[in-house]
Amino acid sequence: MTVRISAPAPSERPPNLDLPRLRLRAGRALRALGHGRSEVSLSLVDDDEIARLNRTWRGKKGPTDVLSFSLLEGEHRKFRGRMLGDIVIGLAVAQRQARRRHRSLDDEVARLLVHGLLHLLGHDHESLVEARLMRSEERRLWRETGPRDSR
């Protein structure tokens, strides 16, 4: 299992963001999903970058919290190796959501990571039924990957 994290330089990212813990949670989530030998790329970006990606790939204006780019589908899937895809998290959006939801930034980013992983594997929330199934799977993964801290 490999989790590649791209994040702002330590001097530019929030001091309360624990990247080793995030990598650990990502690994736990991949194992819980039956993808313990897979790879995933995670990028933590600013509002401008996530807004640009949101406009380019979804046709939506403004920043969003998380985008997923799966390599399990599309014309290049046969070249993906163990890589499931890329997850991009808008760090400033995650910070605002964490404050609003009274969560730590670590927990909010980890929740967005789980959400992104499920999208990589084909889950969606376009219909009410899909949304309920995805939310149920998010809760299961959160229980399995959550706050315990044995690094």
RODO-998366 format. One line per 5 residues: number of its first residue (from 1); their letters; for each residue z, y, x of N, C-alpha, C. Coordinates in steps of 0.001 Angstrom, whole numbers, plus 500000, padded with zeros to 6 digits. Example, Ala and Ser with C-alpha at 12.3 -4.5 7.8 and 13.67 -1.06 7.14 Angstrom:
residues 2
1> as> 507800:494310:513190:507800:495500:512300:507800:496700:513200 ~ 507080:497750:512850:507140:498940:513670:507870:500030:512900
END
This chain:
residues 151
1> mtvri> 500000:498840:500854:500000:500000:500000:500000:501221:500899 ~ 499068:502121:500645:498990:503363:501396:498923:504523:500421 ~ 499764:505507:500642:499743:506737:499853:499512:507874:500832 ~ 498365:508493:500718:498023:509615:501597:498348:510907:500859 ~ 499237:511716:501446:499652:512957:500801:499154:514144:501601
6> sapap> 498473:515037:500905:498038:516306:501472:498832:517393:500761 ~ 499548:518184:501537:500415:519206:500949:500369:520460:501813 ~ 500796:521579:501247:500869:522791:502065:501782:522569:503269 ~ 501605:523381:504277:502459:523316:505468:503916:523466:505047 ~ 504843:522872:505790:506260:522960:505422:506731:524392:505158
11> serpp> 506222:525354:505894:506653:526743:505697:506107:527336:504397 ~ 505104:526685:503790:504463:527208:502581:504796:526416:501323 ~ 505504:525312:501445:505820:524526:500254:507301:524685:499906 ~ 507635:524410:498673:509035:524544:498244:509947:523652:499087 ~ 511089:524188:499513:511988:523393:500355:512602:522199:499626
16> nldlp> 512581:522228:498295:513183:521143:497512:512179:520064:497136 ~ 511061:520000:497847:510073:518959:497605:510185:517927:498711 ~ 510580:516725:498345:510847:515648:499301:509637:514705:499350 ~ 508745:514936:500317:507519:514131:500404:507789:512661:500723 ~ 508735:512329:501612:509018:510899:501828:509485:510196:500544
21> rlrlr> 510293:510868:499746:510744:510277:498479:509566:510113:497521 ~ 508680:511093:497500:507498:511009:496647:506622:509826:497059 ~ 506431:509632:498346:505646:508499:498838:506315:507177:498436 ~ 507627:507116:498534:508375:505920:498142:508178:505626:496652 ~ 508300:506651:495817:508116:506468:494375:506688:506030:494061
26> agral> 505724:506604:494758:504328:506221:494543:504128:504746:494874 ~ 504718:504301:495963:504614:502890:496341:505246:501987:495303 ~ 506402:502373:494799:507062:501581:493758:506196:501507:492502 ~ 505601:502643:492140:504760:502668:490945:503532:501781:491136 ~ 502909:501846:492302:501743:500994:492563:502114:499521:492469
31> ralgh> 503250:499146:493038:503689:497741:492946:503969:497349:491504 ~ 504626:498235:490753:504945:497943:489349:503682:497809:488499 ~ 502613:498445:488933:501335:498364:488220:500462:497213:488705 ~ 500976:496427:489649:500208:495309:490181:499180:495724:491213 ~ 499391:496874:491829:498453:497397:492824:499165:497698:494140
36> grsev> 500050:496825:494532:500839:497031:495742:500025:497056:497023 ~ 498803:496549:496976:497943:496553:498178:496890:497658:498130 ~ 496957:498478:497089:495963:499530:496902:496336:500802:497659 ~ 495390:501723:497687:495598:503024:498314:495343:504109:497281 ~ 496013:505226:497483:495816:506384:496618:495957:507638:497477
41> slslv> 495220:508658:497103:495288:509952:497771:495944:510939:496806 ~ 496923:511685:497301:497623:512676:496494:497533:514021:497195 ~ 497016:515018:496478:496932:516377:497023:497779:517300:496173 ~ 498617:518079:496836:499438:519090:496179:498801:520435:496497 ~ 498305:521109:495466:497498:522310:495679:498055:523507:494908
46> dddei> 497526:524684:495238:497977:525911:494575:497203:526133:493263 ~ 497583:527178:492537:496960:527475:491241:495454:527696:491351 ~ 495026:528416:492384:493592:528697:492524:492783:527412:492674 ~ 493266:526493:493504:492530:525247:493748:492513:524351:492509 ~ 493648:524191:491849:493680:523312:490671:492855:523934:489535
51> arlnr> 492835:525270:489434:492019:525937:488419:490530:525733:488718 ~ 490153:525817:489996:488756:525601:490388:488322:524175:490032 ~ 489170:523197:490369:488852:521799:490060:488801:521564:488548 ~ 489721:522162:487824:489774:522016:486374:488500:522577:485736 ~ 488041:523708:486233:486809:524322:485717:485588:523463:486088
56> twrgk> 485540:523025:487342:484389:522264:487821:484259:520911:487124 ~ 485354:520179:487017:485285:518793:486541:485605:518597:485071 ~ 486326:519556:484476:486663:519398:483056:486107:520516:482187 ~ 485555:521552:482824:485023:522676:482072:486091:523505:481401 ~ 487325:523424:481917:488451:524144:481318:488908:525251:482253
61> kgptd> 489282:526359:481656:489691:527529:482413:491188:527470:482739 ~ 491539:527875:483948:492934:528013:484337:493495:526781:485017 ~ 494676:526948:485591:495319:525829:486289:495868:524799:485309 ~ 495936:523560:485771:496531:522473:485003:497546:521781:485904 ~ 498283:520836:485360:499327:520196:486167:498799:519057:487031
66> vlsfs> 497927:518209:486475:497460:517048:487242:496034:516673:486845 ~ 495249:516320:487852:493899:515801:487651:493787:514485:488411 ~ 493054:513562:487848:492840:512261:488495:491353:511996:488621 ~ 490974:511453:489774:489582:511123:490049:489528:509654:490464 ~ 489247:508807:489496:489273:507364:489714:488039:506884:490458
71> llege> 488254:505945:491353:487153:505278:492039:486905:503886:491460 ~ 487548:503579:490348:487349:502283:489705:486125:502288:488798 ~ 485551:503455:488604:484372:503560:487754:483355:504464:488443 ~ 482151:504437:487961:481118:505290:488527:480290:504567:489576 ~ 479268:505252:490040:478285:504628:490921:478817:504273:492306
76> hrkfr> 479921:504870:492743:480434:504606:494087:481579:503589:494116 ~ 481888:502988:492982:483044:502087:492912:482939:500903:493865 ~ 481728:500442:494146:481576:499276:495019:481902:499584:496476 ~ 482030:500861:496819:482339:501258:498192:483793:501680:498382 ~ 484614:501550:497357:485951:502123:497375:486964:501357:498224
81> grmlg> 486705:500112:498536:487700:499315:499260:488956:499181:498418 ~ 490107:499470:499013:491382:499387:498286:491769:500699:497616 ~ 490966:501750:497832:491282:503086:497312:491068:503146:495804 ~ 492141:503484:495068:492045:503638:493611:491437:504979:493239 ~ 491737:506009:494022:491210:507328:493719:492116:508427:494211
86> divig> 491851:509614:493705:492567:510822:494120:493324:511409:492944 ~ 494534:511849:493232:495350:512568:492258:495607:513945:492854 ~ 495389:514981:492046:495621:516349:492494:496649:516966:491558 ~ 497726:517466:492147:498805:518079:491360:498868:519563:491691 ~ 498873:520372:490646:499065:521810:490801:500543:522076:491036
91> lavaq> 500878:522388:492258:502286:522514:492647:502988:523664:491924 ~ 502314:524793:491783:502938:525928:491083:503132:525614:489598 ~ 502171:524910:489001:502312:524498:487596:503499:523545:487481 ~ 503606:522599:488413:504729:521652:488403:506064:522391:488541 ~ 506108:523414:489381:507340:524196:489531:507712:524874:488217
96> rqarr> 506743:525471:487553:507021:526145:486282:507484:525142:485225 ~ 506812:523989:485169:507211:522963:484195:508605:522434:484504 ~ 508904:522229:485756:510231:521717:486136:511322:522681:485658 ~ 511112:523970:485887:512106:524962:485424:512241:524920:483911 ~ 511110:524910:483216:511113:524915:481754:511765:523653:481185
101> rhrsl> 511567:522523:481859:512094:521243:481372:513458:520892:481974 ~ 513991:521798:482778:515299:521599:483416:515327:520325:484257 ~ 514276:520151:485057:514157:519014:485966:514063:519538:487383 ~ 514310:518647:488321:514056:519013:489716:512544:518989:489948 ~ 512098:519715:490955:510677:519690:491298:510262:518284:491719
106> ddeva> 511118:517584:492472:510822:516202:492866:510536:515325:491652 ~ 511383:515428:490635:511191:514609:489438:509913:514987:488696 ~ 509632:516274:488587:508426:516699:487873:507169:516223:488596 ~ 507139:516378:489912:505967:515933:490675:505835:514410:490589 ~ 506948:513693:490637:506897:512229:490518:506381:511810:489139
111> rllvh> 506787:512510:488108:506287:512202:486761:504783:512467:486661 ~ 504338:513552:487258:502904:513848:487262:502133:512811:488071 ~ 502725:512334:489138:502110:511284:489946:501928:510011:489113 ~ 502957:509610:488396:502876:508426:487537:501780:508628:486489 ~ 501747:509800:485880:500723:510109:484884:499334:509990:485514
116> gllhl> 499174:510551:486696:497897:510489:487401:497492:509074:487764 ~ 498460:508273:488210:498168:506876:488538:497642:506125:487321 ~ 498268:506356:486180:497813:505683:484960:496383:506099:484599 ~ 496069:507371:484788:494690:507807:484550:493729:507108:485522 ~ 494115:506967:486786:493252:506276:487745:492919:504873:487280
121> lghdh> 493877:504242:486610:493703:502856:486170:493096:502745:484773 ~ 492649:503873:484222:491924:503829:482954:492699:504214:481714 ~ 493979:504523:481843:494745:504961:480674:494301:506364:480282 ~ 494432:506662:479000:494070:507986:478521:494977:508360:477359 ~ 494854:509583:476890:495673:510039:475770:494849:510898:474820
126> eslve> 493594:510505:474647:492698:511239:473749:493029:510974:472279 ~ 493426:509764:471954:493811:509457:470572:495322:509270:470513 ~ 495854:509293:469323:497295:509119:469131:497758:507749:469636 ~ 496981:506724:469365:497332:505368:469812:497347:505302:471336 ~ 496292:505839:471971:496232:505855:473431:497392:506648:474020
131> arlmr> 497698:507779:473420:498791:508626:473909:500124:507896:473843 ~ 500352:507178:472752:501606:506425:472621:501704:505314:473661 ~ 500596:504600:473864:500586:503531:474870:500809:504087:476276 ~ 500164:505194:476573:500312:505786:477898:501733:506295:478105 ~ 502287:506940:477109:503664:507457:477210:504653:506299:477401
136> seerr> 504436:505206:476696:505302:504034:476846:505234:503491:478274 ~ 504027:503426:478818:503853:502940:480187:504476:503910:481190 ~ 504368:505205:480928:505017:506197:481801:506530:505989:481825 ~ 507121:505769:480656:508572:505541:480593:508965:504278:481346 ~ 508180:503207:481174:508464:501961:481901:508413:502191:483404
141> lwret> 507371:502849:483859:507238:503104:485295:508342:504016:485808 ~ 508726:505002:485017:509794:505898:485452:511107:505117:485632 ~ 511370:504203:484709:512593:503386:484849:512525:502533:486122 ~ 511344:501996:486429:511196:501133:487590:511096:501868:488914 ~ 510671:503116:488899:510444:503840:490143:511389:505013:490339
146> gprds> 512178:505283:489330:512963:506504:489258:513997:506759:490343 ~ 515004:507482:490002:515882:508161:490928:516641:507343:491982 ~ 516708:506018:491866:517443:505309:492918:516846:505705:494269 ~ 517641:505749:495277:517207:506416:496505:517356:505565:497743 ~ 516939:504313:497676:517032:503473:498868:515732:503536:499644
151> r> 515718:504345:500678:514511:504508:501493:514505:503393:502468
END
